Amino acid sequence: MKITINKKLPLKFYKRDVHIVAKELLGKYFVKKHGEKYLIGKIVEVEAYDGNVDEASHSFNGKTKRNSVMFEGGGKLYVYFTYGMYYCANVVTGNINDGKAILIRALEPIDGIDEMSINRFGKNILTDKEFKNLCNGPGKLCKAYNIDRKDNGTELTGNYIFITDEKPLKQKEIVSSKRIGIKKSVDLPWRYYIKDNPYVSKP
């Protein structure tokens, strides 16, 4: 599926409340330039993290070398390494020193799929199951996009990694639930995903 890349989201989009931004990221296209091509996926699932009240957030105990990008203000990509094997990509929101970010949990693959498939599986002919699993988890999508530590701090208003400005979803299309794979602040309903989308990591 080929799409026309619309204009990028402006910096002011990211400077707002983390939950508003999280919900409005759903349905937008997450884009990474790959040579002369673009890797494009629709954002279908996210999780909000707010270090002011959220013990699961990396910023809860203050600024460190690892999480410093979370404190640099909205519009940056915060990338971290976890479990000794996975990278995770987050969209920083709010103002300087807010320490708030949104984990991109799952994408629906749209374009640049051959490149994503090679990055993820080492081949470009996928089974239906492999295609569905290509980007349906934070570690999976980072591998498909070849996102790692080098991308930490990337300005999302630039031409390398960015998010396009698409029409917002209606509230009835968005589901909220508890977040996945955390041990603290587990009851906060801060996971948002597109209702009935088959590429969500876990309905």
BELURKA-V723508 format. One record per residue. N is the residue number from 1. PHI is phi as a letter, one per 30 degrees, with the letter a starting at -180 (none if undefined). D_CENTER is the distance of its C-alpha to the mean C-alpha in whole Angstrom. Layout:
# BELURKA-V723508
n:N phi:PHI d_center:D_CENTER
n:N phi:PHI d_center:D_CENTER
This chain:
# BELURKA-V723508
n:1 phi:none d_center:21
n:2 phi:c d_center:21
n:3 phi:b d_center:20
n:4 phi:d d_center:20
n:5 phi:d d_center:18
n:6 phi:d d_center:18
n:7 phi:d d_center:18
n:8 phi:d d_center:15
n:9 phi:d d_center:14
n:10 phi:d d_center:17
n:11 phi:e d_center:16
n:12 phi:d d_center:18
n:13 phi:e d_center:15
n:14 phi:d d_center:13
n:15 phi:d d_center:16
n:16 phi:c d_center:17
n:17 phi:e d_center:16
n:18 phi:d d_center:13
n:19 phi:d d_center:14
n:20 phi:d d_center:15
n:21 phi:d d_center:12
n:22 phi:e d_center:9
n:23 phi:d d_center:12
n:24 phi:d d_center:12
n:25 phi:d d_center:9
n:26 phi:d d_center:10
n:27 phi:i d_center:12
n:28 phi:d d_center:10
n:29 phi:c d_center:10
n:30 phi:c d_center:8
n:31 phi:b d_center:11
n:32 phi:b d_center:12
n:33 phi:d d_center:16
n:34 phi:b d_center:18
n:35 phi:i d_center:21
n:36 phi:c d_center:23
n:37 phi:c d_center:20
n:38 phi:b d_center:16
n:39 phi:c d_center:14
n:40 phi:b d_center:12
n:41 phi:b d_center:10
n:42 phi:d d_center:10
n:43 phi:d d_center:7
n:44 phi:c d_center:9
n:45 phi:a d_center:8
n:46 phi:b d_center:6
n:47 phi:b d_center:8
n:48 phi:c d_center:10
n:49 phi:b d_center:12
n:50 phi:b d_center:15
n:51 phi:d d_center:18
n:52 phi:d d_center:21
n:53 phi:b d_center:21
n:54 phi:c d_center:19
n:55 phi:d d_center:20
n:56 phi:d d_center:17
n:57 phi:d d_center:15
n:58 phi:d d_center:16
n:59 phi:c d_center:17
n:60 phi:e d_center:20
n:61 phi:c d_center:23
n:62 phi:j d_center:22
n:63 phi:d d_center:21
n:64 phi:b d_center:22
n:65 phi:d d_center:21
n:66 phi:d d_center:18
n:67 phi:c d_center:16
n:68 phi:e d_center:18
n:69 phi:d d_center:15
n:70 phi:d d_center:14
n:71 phi:c d_center:17
n:72 phi:c d_center:17
n:73 phi:j d_center:16
n:74 phi:d d_center:14
n:75 phi:j d_center:12
n:76 phi:c d_center:11
n:77 phi:c d_center:9
n:78 phi:c d_center:10
n:79 phi:c d_center:10
n:80 phi:b d_center:12
n:81 phi:c d_center:14
n:82 phi:b d_center:15
n:83 phi:h d_center:18
n:84 phi:i d_center:20
n:85 phi:a d_center:18
n:86 phi:c d_center:14
n:87 phi:c d_center:11
n:88 phi:b d_center:8
n:89 phi:c d_center:5
n:90 phi:b d_center:5
n:91 phi:c d_center:6
n:92 phi:d d_center:10
n:93 phi:b d_center:12
n:94 phi:i d_center:16
n:95 phi:c d_center:19
n:96 phi:e d_center:20
n:97 phi:i d_center:20
n:98 phi:d d_center:19
n:99 phi:i d_center:16
n:100 phi:b d_center:13
n:101 phi:a d_center:10
n:102 phi:b d_center:7
n:103 phi:d d_center:5
n:104 phi:d d_center:2
n:105 phi:c d_center:6
n:106 phi:a d_center:7
n:107 phi:b d_center:8
n:108 phi:c d_center:12
n:109 phi:d d_center:13
n:110 phi:b d_center:15
n:111 phi:b d_center:17
n:112 phi:i d_center:17
n:113 phi:d d_center:17
n:114 phi:e d_center:20
n:115 phi:d d_center:19
n:116 phi:e d_center:16
n:117 phi:d d_center:18
n:118 phi:d d_center:20
n:119 phi:e d_center:18
n:120 phi:d d_center:17
n:121 phi:c d_center:20
n:122 phi:i d_center:23
n:123 phi:a d_center:24
n:124 phi:c d_center:23
n:125 phi:c d_center:25
n:126 phi:c d_center:23
n:127 phi:d d_center:24
n:128 phi:e d_center:23
n:129 phi:d d_center:22
n:130 phi:d d_center:20
n:131 phi:d d_center:18
n:132 phi:d d_center:17
n:133 phi:c d_center:16
n:134 phi:e d_center:14
n:135 phi:b d_center:11
n:136 phi:c d_center:11
n:137 phi:a d_center:10
n:138 phi:d d_center:7
n:139 phi:d d_center:10
n:140 phi:d d_center:11
n:141 phi:d d_center:9
n:142 phi:d d_center:9
n:143 phi:d d_center:13
n:144 phi:d d_center:13
n:145 phi:c d_center:11
n:146 phi:h d_center:13
n:147 phi:c d_center:11
n:148 phi:b d_center:13
n:149 phi:e d_center:15
n:150 phi:d d_center:16
n:151 phi:c d_center:13
n:152 phi:d d_center:13
n:153 phi:j d_center:14
n:154 phi:e d_center:13
n:155 phi:d d_center:14
n:156 phi:d d_center:12
n:157 phi:c d_center:15
n:158 phi:d d_center:16
n:159 phi:c d_center:17
n:160 phi:c d_center:15
n:161 phi:b d_center:11
n:162 phi:a d_center:11
n:163 phi:b d_center:10
n:164 phi:d d_center:13
n:165 phi:c d_center:15
n:166 phi:c d_center:16
n:167 phi:d d_center:18
n:168 phi:d d_center:16
n:169 phi:d d_center:17
n:170 phi:d d_center:20
n:171 phi:e d_center:20
n:172 phi:d d_center:21
n:173 phi:d d_center:18
n:174 phi:c d_center:16
n:175 phi:c d_center:17
n:176 phi:c d_center:16
n:177 phi:a d_center:17
n:178 phi:d d_center:17
n:179 phi:d d_center:14
n:180 phi:c d_center:14
n:181 phi:i d_center:16
n:182 phi:c d_center:17
n:183 phi:c d_center:21
n:184 phi:b d_center:21
n:185 phi:h d_center:20
n:186 phi:d d_center:20
n:187 phi:c d_center:21
n:188 phi:d d_center:19
n:189 phi:d d_center:17
n:190 phi:c d_center:14
n:191 phi:c d_center:12
n:192 phi:b d_center:12
n:193 phi:b d_center:12
n:194 phi:d d_center:14
n:195 phi:e d_center:17
n:196 phi:i d_center:19
n:197 phi:d d_center:16
n:198 phi:d d_center:17
n:199 phi:c d_center:14
n:200 phi:d d_center:12
n:201 phi:d d_center:13
n:202 phi:a d_center:15
n:203 phi:d d_center:17
